[in-house]
Amino acid sequence: MASLSKVCFFFERSNFSLGSRRRLKSFIESIFKREGKELGVLNFIFCSDNKLLAINRQFLHHNFYTDIITFDLSESEQIQAEVYISIDRVRENAKNMGVSFKSEIHRVIFHGVLHLCGYKDKTKEEKKKMSNKEYLFLNQYIMQRST
């Protein structure tokens, strides 16, 4: 009997989907293990700029677009969370940075996972550490895919 994944993906729009979902879920779960964290349930909700802007205004009182908002809903050591990702913003960021959408969506997903593992990105030092980890996991994920 297959075990239930602790990672779930939800899509606001029917014109977007992720490839290799089972492998991606497994890789995300492995990040938590490597970081010494216990994962309960992690929901990724892929939505529009407007939806994420509304969430940003309502819950964080910020009036600007963003690519990701992570809500840690944990009440114990076991991580329970919702991660909202704007497909519009990720697409635009990928174009502006000259990277593929696929690469950028994975980097943003790993960014949310790292926040849940305790990484911050407020200071220059924290941003550098977070970015290094994002690219480490992105490269590992890409290498795993090619083997």
C-alpha positions as CSV (number, residue, x, y, z in Angstrom):
1,M,0.0,0.0,0.0
2,A,1.4,3.4,-1.0
3,S,2.0,5.9,1.8
4,L,0.1,9.2,1.7
5,S,2.3,12.1,0.8
6,K,2.7,14.8,3.4
7,V,3.1,17.3,0.5
8,C,0.0,18.4,-1.5
9,F,-0.3,20.7,-4.5
10,F,-3.4,22.8,-5.3
11,F,-4.0,24.8,-8.4
12,E,-6.2,27.9,-8.6
13,R,-6.1,27.8,-12.4
14,S,-6.6,24.8,-14.6
15,N,-4.0,26.0,-17.2
16,F,-1.1,25.4,-14.9
17,S,0.3,22.2,-13.5
18,L,3.6,20.8,-12.2
19,G,5.4,17.9,-13.9
20,S,7.0,15.0,-11.9
21,R,4.9,15.8,-8.8
22,R,5.6,12.5,-7.1
23,R,9.3,13.0,-7.4
24,L,9.1,16.7,-6.3
25,K,7.0,15.7,-3.2
26,S,9.6,13.1,-2.3
27,F,12.4,15.6,-2.7
28,I,10.7,18.2,-0.6
29,E,10.1,15.6,2.1
30,S,13.8,14.7,2.0
31,I,14.8,18.4,2.5
32,F,12.9,18.4,5.8
33,K,14.7,15.1,6.9
34,R,18.1,16.6,6.0
35,E,17.3,19.7,7.9
36,G,16.3,17.6,11.0
37,K,12.6,18.7,10.8
38,E,9.5,16.6,11.2
39,L,6.9,17.2,8.4
40,G,3.2,16.9,9.1
41,V,1.3,18.3,6.2
42,L,2.5,20.9,3.7
43,N,0.1,22.4,1.2
44,F,1.3,24.4,-1.8
45,I,-1.4,26.6,-3.4
46,F,-0.5,28.0,-6.8
47,C,-2.5,31.1,-7.6
48,S,-2.6,34.4,-9.4
49,D,-0.9,37.7,-8.6
50,N,-4.2,39.2,-7.6
51,K,-5.0,36.3,-5.2
52,L,-1.6,36.6,-3.5
53,L,-1.8,40.4,-3.3
54,A,-5.1,40.0,-1.5
55,I,-3.6,37.5,0.9
56,N,-0.6,39.9,1.4
57,R,-2.9,42.8,2.2
58,Q,-5.2,40.8,4.5
59,F,-2.7,38.9,6.6
60,L,0.6,40.8,6.3
61,H,-0.8,44.3,5.7
62,H,1.6,44.7,2.7
63,N,0.3,46.3,-0.4
64,F,2.7,44.8,-3.0
65,Y,3.0,41.8,-5.2
66,T,5.2,38.9,-4.1
67,D,6.0,35.5,-5.5
68,I,5.5,33.5,-2.2
69,I,3.9,33.7,1.2
70,T,4.5,31.0,3.7
71,F,2.2,30.4,6.7
72,D,3.6,28.1,9.4
73,L,0.5,26.7,11.1
74,S,2.5,24.3,13.3
75,E,1.3,23.8,16.9
76,S,4.0,21.3,17.8
77,E,7.4,20.2,16.5
78,Q,5.7,18.7,13.5
79,I,5.5,21.2,10.7
80,Q,2.0,22.0,9.3
81,A,2.0,24.8,6.7
82,E,0.4,26.5,3.7
83,V,2.6,28.0,1.0
84,Y,1.0,30.3,-1.6
85,I,2.9,30.9,-4.8
86,S,2.0,33.4,-7.5
87,I,2.4,31.7,-10.9
88,D,2.2,35.2,-12.6
89,R,5.1,36.6,-10.4
90,V,7.3,33.5,-10.8
91,R,6.8,33.7,-14.6
92,E,7.8,37.3,-14.6
93,N,10.8,36.8,-12.3
94,A,12.0,33.9,-14.5
95,K,11.8,36.2,-17.6
96,N,13.6,39.1,-15.8
97,M,16.3,36.8,-14.5
98,G,16.8,34.9,-17.7
99,V,16.0,31.5,-16.2
100,S,13.4,28.9,-17.1
101,F,10.0,29.0,-15.5
102,K,10.6,25.4,-14.4
103,S,13.8,26.3,-12.6
104,E,12.3,29.4,-11.0
105,I,9.2,27.6,-9.7
106,H,11.4,24.9,-8.1
107,R,13.6,27.6,-6.5
108,V,10.6,29.4,-5.1
109,I,9.2,26.1,-3.7
110,F,12.5,25.3,-2.0
111,H,12.5,28.9,-0.7
112,G,9.2,28.2,1.1
113,V,10.5,24.9,2.4
114,L,13.6,26.6,3.8
115,H,11.5,29.2,5.7
116,L,9.7,26.3,7.3
117,C,13.0,24.8,8.3
118,G,13.9,28.0,10.1
119,Y,15.9,30.0,7.5
120,K,15.3,33.7,7.4
121,D,15.9,36.3,4.6
122,K,15.7,39.7,6.3
123,T,19.4,40.6,6.5
124,K,22.0,40.5,3.8
125,E,23.7,37.6,5.6
126,E,20.5,35.6,5.9
127,K,19.5,36.2,2.3
128,K,22.9,34.9,1.2
129,K,22.6,31.7,3.3
130,M,19.0,31.2,2.1
131,S,20.0,31.7,-1.6
132,N,22.9,29.3,-1.3
133,K,20.6,26.6,0.1
134,E,18.0,27.3,-2.6
135,Y,20.5,26.7,-5.3
136,L,22.1,23.7,-3.6
137,F,18.7,22.0,-3.5
138,L,17.8,23.2,-7.0
139,N,21.0,21.7,-8.4
140,Q,20.5,18.4,-6.4
141,Y,17.0,18.2,-7.7
142,I,18.1,18.7,-11.3
143,M,21.0,16.2,-10.9
144,Q,18.6,13.7,-9.4
145,R,16.3,14.1,-12.4
146,S,19.1,13.4,-14.9
147,T,20.2,10.2,-13.2
